[in-house]
Amino acid sequence: MEWKLFADLAEIAGGRAVEVEASPGDTVDDALDALLDAHPDLRDRVIEDGAVADHINVLRNGRSVSHDEGGETTLEAGDELALFPPVSGGSGGR
């Protein structure tokens, strides 16, 4: 299964796409654990008080897993997983 990482998360992991050991039938949390095991430097940026930080968006097929079963959402073949940190706006000038 592949994670797509954005902004500083991609920099920390050393790439925008990271393959992890997760299969259909596993959960999003299983795939996230595999990602954090492979790239432990991400853990401090993604996990806060033992859970995914509120400001980190976890997406499955472009939809936040918070709209489904959260980390317990079951993965299916062909799923696309992504992690988005907060995105700041531009200069604000008009």
SVG drawing of the C-alpha trace seen along z (x, -y; Angstrom):
<svg xmlns="http://www.w3.org/2000/svg" viewBox="-18 -44 33 53">
<polyline fill="none" stroke="black" stroke-width="0.4" points="0.0,0.0 1.3,-3.5 1.1,-6.6 1.2,-10.0 2.8,-12.6 2.7,-16.3 4.6,-19.4 7.1,-18.8 5.9,-15.2 7.3,-14.4 10.6,-16.1 10.8,-14.2 10.2,-10.8 12.5,-11.6 9.8,-11.4 6.2,-12.1 5.3,-8.5 6.1,-5.8 5.3,-2.1 4.4,-0.2 3.5,3.3 -0.3,3.2 -2.9,5.2 -6.6,5.2 -8.4,6.2 -5.9,4.2 -7.0,0.9 -5.8,-2.6 -4.2,-2.5 -2.3,0.7 -1.0,-1.2 -0.1,-4.3 1.8,-2.1 3.7,-0.6 4.5,-4.1 5.6,-5.3 7.7,-2.2 9.5,-2.7 10.0,-6.5 10.1,-7.0 10.9,-10.7 7.3,-11.2 5.9,-10.0 6.6,-13.3 4.9,-15.3 1.9,-13.0 1.1,-11.6 0.1,-13.7 -1.0,-12.2 -1.1,-8.7 -3.4,-9.5 -3.1,-11.2 -2.8,-14.9 -6.0,-17.0 -4.2,-19.1 -3.1,-16.1 -5.6,-15.0 -5.6,-11.3 -7.3,-10.6 -8.4,-7.4 -9.3,-7.8 -9.4,-11.6 -11.8,-11.5 -11.0,-12.1 -11.2,-8.8 -12.9,-10.8 -16.0,-10.6 -15.8,-6.8 -14.5,-4.7 -11.4,-6.7 -8.3,-4.6 -10.4,-1.4 -11.5,-2.0 -10.8,1.2 -8.5,1.0 -9.5,2.3 -7.4,3.1 -6.4,-0.1 -7.0,-2.4 -4.9,-5.6 -3.8,-6.9 -2.5,-10.4 -1.3,-12.5 -1.8,-16.3 -0.3,-18.6 -2.0,-22.0 -1.6,-24.2 -1.0,-27.8 -2.3,-30.5 -0.5,-32.8 0.6,-36.3 -3.0,-37.5 -2.3,-40.5 -4.9,-41.4"/>
</svg>
